[in-house]
Amino acid sequence: MKKMSPILLSAALALLLVGCSPKQSHTKKAASKPNLSITTKSSVASSSTTISTTKNSSASTTSSSSTQVTSPSQVESQTSELAVPSTSEQPLTDTSSSQVTQVDPLAGYSDLQIEYARVWLTFMGSTIPDDFELHVHLSPAGQPIDPYDNGSLTYPTETVTLSGKYSYQGLVVYASNHDGTVTRYPTPSHWQMSAEQANDPEAIRALTQNVLDQATVVPIPTGDSEQVKRLIAVTVID
């Protein structure tokens, strides 16, 4: 029995060891499970965080994209701004065109002065002697056509008589129509008639009636401005 007791003790000890080993292993496994659970939870939390971050990033990207989208009204506004040319250049054209003005060479002269000169140039030509003078005589309506003889008819309106310094230089009798035309009367500078006709009122009446009948309306051109100014310079109002 004494010899067997060590053997029995050894066997009992082995059984004890075998019985304790699974429990420890199970204990260790049980202890490791909480670690796995913690790891899994942290992984899930990390994944949730990542997903949440991704969602936030997507939401931020979507928000940013929606913010950058240009509305149609803004596109039309930008297009209209590009299509419409700048009006700041237009006044330059208007200014340049307004600066181009014509200077009237007859500025400063009266309408009557210009009329006398133009009428003379129209009927008597543009030849102006060096010592020439343009004499102007105004007659009221009712003035005798032949003031020297009895029986003369009269001018129906006010007339203007233009003559040179000397009688041979010509005579123009007209009435202004104030529309760019004049009515010219073919009144002679000298009445050529016999003494018998001059003393016959009926003959004088017939002669002056002929002047009225042959009156003509004539348009007056503007003529050469330099010649007009030359005649105005030598005009004498009688």
Sequence and secondary structure as in RCSB ss.txt:
>XXXX:A:sequence
MKKMSPILLSAALALLLVGCSPKQSHTKKAASKPNLSITTKSSVASSSTTISTTKNSSASTTSSSSTQVTSPSQV
ESQTSELAVPSTSEQPLTDTSSSQVTQVDPLAGYSDLQIEYARVWLTFMGSTIPDDFELHVHLSPAGQPIDPYDN
GSLTYPTETVTLSGKYSYQGLVVYASNHDGTVTRYPTPSHWQMSAEQANDPEAIRALTQNVLDQATVVPIPTGDS
EQVKRLIAVTVID
>XXXX:A:secstr
 TTHHHHHHHHHHHHHHHHHHHHHHHHHHHHHHHHHHHHHHHHHHHHHHHHHHHHHHHHHHHHHHHHH   HHHH
HHHHHHHHS  GGGHHHHHHHHHH     TTTTS HHHHHHHHHHHHHH S   TT  EEEEEE TT BSSTTST
T  B SS EEEEE SSGGG EEEEEE SSSEEEEE   SS    HHHHT HHHHHHHHHHHHHT EEEE     H
HHHHHHHHTEEE 
